[in-house]
Amino acid sequence: MKSRFLPVLLGCSLVCISTSAYANLRIKFVESAPKDWFALTNMTDCEFNNVQMSIDLSNSAGKLIFDTTASGAGVEVFQPFEVRSGDVALTSSDEVVDGDRTLAVLISSLKPGETASFTIDVDDTATNSELGMIRVSGSEITGSEVAISIDGEAAMVGTLNERGELILDQAACA
């Protein structure tokens, strides 16, 4: 009778290990008028604290910039950094300067299933743009780098795809 239960117990152990081995974090850029936005979603059953997220547009296909003021490098419509949801604080500086290509935020807590997001205008600087310089297409956001560090651990780094998305696998919950 022991042998009948052993495979069931091993199967349960394997399932338990495989479902908690990785914790996915989803980063998404959404082109939206008048405010574009970035979101970080915790797709796990883990709670994460002190989540540092940096975004670097330097290697984007559309040569993207943050457009935060009426004058400067951006085109027409502009929007400064503004928290949309969650406990998000800008940490790269007091404000994102018009024409910047990088920014960093701290999310103090990200509970299971929760999304933290912020709005800011993103423009391209390409001379031949798909949607004009005030709107960003999926192919233009491609190559933008996102780095996430949780509670001081080594950063996970990836690039946004043509849908403006990136999923990072975080080690198992502590």
Secondary structure, DSSP 4 states (H G I P E B T S, - for coil): -HHHHHHHHHHHHHHHHHHHSEEEEEEEEE--SS--EEEEEE-SS--EEEEEEEEE-TT-TT--EE--SSSSSS-S-----EEEESSEEE-SSSSPPTT--EEEEEEEEE-TT-EEEEE--EE---SS-SS-TTS--HHHHTT-EEEEEETTPPPEEEE--TTSEEEEEEEPP-
